[in-house]
Amino acid sequence: MYRFVRSALEGLGIPRRSIRQEVIPEDPTQFAGWPKNVSSDILYTITLTDGRSFRACAADTILQALEKNGIVVHNSCRSGECSTCRTKLVGGKVFHPGTEMLRKADMRFGYIHPCVTYPISDITLLIS
């Protein structure tokens, strides 16, 4: 569907830089820089600072994992650009595909965009 819509929009003269879409690949292990020792089917534990925890697949974005477990995080674009889903990573390691628009201050203070970030270890999150 994305190819069809993108091609139709470009045919209407919409510049490619103005076309936005979700950045959820079928296989995130194909992203440049994906850690070689992390297969897409590994399960990690996501713990929230309020005590809830659940298992999540490395191939699911953190936002997808949260939603699968009934945890609502406000979001808008699902492409890492709007910062609506911005969440504090308290501990653990995540993979950023490099497509999100994280502010330097967010990086410095440990914020992530869970809509385009993947767990690559057990992690702890502060959901506001």
Stockholm file with secondary structure:
# STOCKHOLM 1.0

chainA/1-128         MYRFVRSALEGLGIPRRSIRQEVIPEDPTQFAGWPKNVSSDILYTITLTDGRSFRACAADTILQALEKNGIVVHNSCRSGECSTCRTKLVGGKVFHPGTEMLRKADMRFGYIHPCVTYPISDITLLIS
#=GR chainA/1-128 SS CHHHHHHHHHHTTCCGGGCCCCCCCSCGGGSTTCCTTCCTTCEEEEEETTSCEEEEETTSCHHHHHHHTTCCCCCSCSSSSSCTTCEEEEESCEECCSCSCCCHHHHHTTEECTTSCEESSCEEEECC
#=GC SS_cons         CHHHHHHHHHHTTCCGGGCCCCCCCSCGGGSTTCCTTCCTTCEEEEEETTSCEEEEETTSCHHHHHHHTTCCCCCSCSSSSSCTTCEEEEESCEECCSCSCCCHHHHHTTEECTTSCEESSCEEEECC
//
